[in-house]
Structure formats: C-alpha cells, structure tokens
Amino acid sequence: MVATGLADFDNRIRDLADREKECASLFEEIRNGIGEKSLRYLALRDSCKELRKEIFRAAMSAGLTRERIKQEMSKARSQTTTRK
C-alpha cells in the first residue's frame, strides 16, 4: 500500500470511528425517549456497516491482515472524539 493509500485508509478508519461514536450517542438519546432521532440512527448504523465492509475489502486487497485492521480501528476509536 503506498503512502497515499495508507493515509486514505487511516482517514476512512477515523471517519468510521466518528460515525460509530455518533451512532452510540444517538442510540442513548433514543433510549432516553428522543425517538425522532431513530431515523438518523438507522441511517448512520447502516452507513457504518457499509464503510466497515469497504475498509476491510480495500485493506485486505492491499495485503493487510484482519488483525492489523482491527488494531487500527481500535486505536482510532480510542483517539476519536465526536465532532458536532
């Protein structure tokens, strides 16, 4: 994977981490009675699922292992804060 491809991979992982945190936040709001957030939650959940698949496909075709991908995702989740 060339440097630009690696940077794109990192950006996509950070984007996924941001989306996952927003999704978790929306889920909490829905649990607390803010049901109008449910459509946004469902759309975001589905987009996370698709982005995760794209990341795995691209990374594996570039020669990264599942373990390495999961490590990068975990690292991004611990570093990312939700942007509003």
C-alpha positions in Angstrom: 0.0 0.0 0.0 1.5 3.3 -1.0 1.6 6.3 1.4 -1.5 7.9 -0.2 -3.4 4.7 0.1 -2.3 4.3 3.7 -3.4 7.9 4.5 -6.8 7.2 2.9 -7.1 4.0 4.9 -6.4 5.9 8.1 -8.9 8.7 7.2 -11.6 6.1 6.5 -11.0 4.4 9.8 -11.2 7.7 11.7 -14.4 8.5 9.8 -15.8 5.2 10.8 -14.8 5.8 14.5 -16.5 9.2 14.4 -19.7 7.7 12.9 -19.7 4.9 15.4 -19.5 7.3 18.3 -22.3 9.5 16.9 -24.3 6.3 16.4 -23.8 5.3 20.0 -24.8 8.8 21.2 -28.0 8.7 19.1 -28.8 5.3 20.5 -28.5 6.6 24.0 -30.8 9.5 23.1 -33.4 7.2 21.6 -33.2 5.0 24.8 -33.9 8.2 26.8 -37.1 8.9 24.9 -35.9 11.0 22.0 -37.5 8.8 19.3 -37.3 11.3 16.5 -33.5 10.6 16.3 -34.3 7.0 15.3 -34.2 7.6 11.5 -30.8 9.3 11.8 -29.6 6.4 13.9 -30.7 3.7 11.4 -29.1 5.6 8.5 -25.9 6.1 10.4 -25.8 2.4 11.6 -26.2 1.2 8.0 -23.5 3.6 6.7 -21.1 2.3 9.4 -21.8 -1.2 8.3 -21.1 -0.4 4.7 -18.0 1.7 5.5 -16.6 -1.1 7.6 -17.0 -3.6 4.7 -15.3 -1.2 2.3 -12.4 -0.7 4.7 -11.9 -4.5 5.2 -12.1 -5.2 1.4 -9.7 -2.4 0.5 -7.2 -3.2 3.3 -7.2 -6.9 2.7 -6.7 -6.5 -1.0 -3.7 -4.2 -0.1 -2.3 -7.1 2.0 -3.2 -6.0 5.5 -4.4 -8.7 7.9 -7.7 -8.7 9.7 -5.8 -8.4 12.9 -4.0 -5.3 11.7 -7.2 -3.7 10.5 -8.9 -4.4 13.8 -5.9 -2.9 15.7 -6.1 0.3 13.6 -9.9 0.5 14.2 -9.4 0.1 18.0 -6.7 2.7 18.0 -8.9 5.2 16.1 -11.9 4.5 18.4 -9.8 5.4 21.4 -8.4 8.6 19.9 -11.5 9.9 18.1 -14.0 12.4 19.6 -17.3 13.1 18.1 -17.4 16.3 16.0 -20.5 18.3 16.0 
